[in-house]
Amino acid sequence: PGEMAQGFGSRGSGCCWGSFAVIAMTSADAGELPTAGPGEGLSPSQMQASLAAAKESRKRAELDAQLLANRIALLKQEEEKAWKKIEETRKRAHEIKDLRSQNEQKFAAKEEFYKNKWDSIKAAQGQNHDHREKSRAVREAARNGLMEARHSNAARSKQQSQQILLHKKEREAQERLANLERGDMIKQKKEEAKRRMEDERLAALERSRDDYDQRAAQEDLLRSRTEALVSNMEKEEMELIQRLQNTQTVQRNAYEELEAALGQSTQPGMASVRKPGIRVGAVGGKMPLETDEPRPAA
């Protein structure tokens, strides 16, 4: 962590010096710009250019300052992470030391227990030896009974050892059986979870397939309705075109009749007569008649 912090510090210092250099350069550029006042002979365009250059220099300096602040914040975050890792490492080392100390104490207690037991056994053996030495004459007389007692003790010890070994084997067998059952249960749960996931996947696939069929049917219904609507609109369009053509024909015939009627008129005081679409002059003091021909619809 120390080397990491040192590396971050070196990189951060390089970035800071680069930012300081950019800020100094922009400050120098801003100092080289003309700073003449309004009354010192600068034209408006020069004043505008100077002001724009000053604003640009300020914006660059602010951008450099923001970048520097971001790098400083990043370095602080990395330092905090490093200290957190250090604390976690120290805590883990302390826990390991405590656990090792506990294990050592347990081992020492166990060694002391076996040592005391062995010492008691040795002491008992010594006492027995002394007793045998002191009672050699008595034991010689009671050798047969003592040999039988030893044989019986040996048989009993052997039987106890066999029983202990048998109990140990039974316990180990039970543990193996429990482990096998636990493994089978875990395997069964995994298979059941896998089967449930597969069922859910198939159900989701079936739902998506049903949703697709419903959407496809809806789209087909909308398409058929739209096609029927387009067909009706096309028929209506043809009917309107035919009606418009008939109307234009009737209108043209009416204009021809009007033109013929105006051409045959011989009343005095009539102004000049124009073709349809031209305003007719007043006749007998009446208002002029508008006969401009309307344009047909597109």
PyMOL commands that set and color helices and strands:
alter all, ss='L'
color gray80, all
select helices_A, chain A and resi 2-32+44-134+136-141+143-264
alter helices_A, ss='H'
color red, helices_A
deselect
rebuild
show_as cartoon
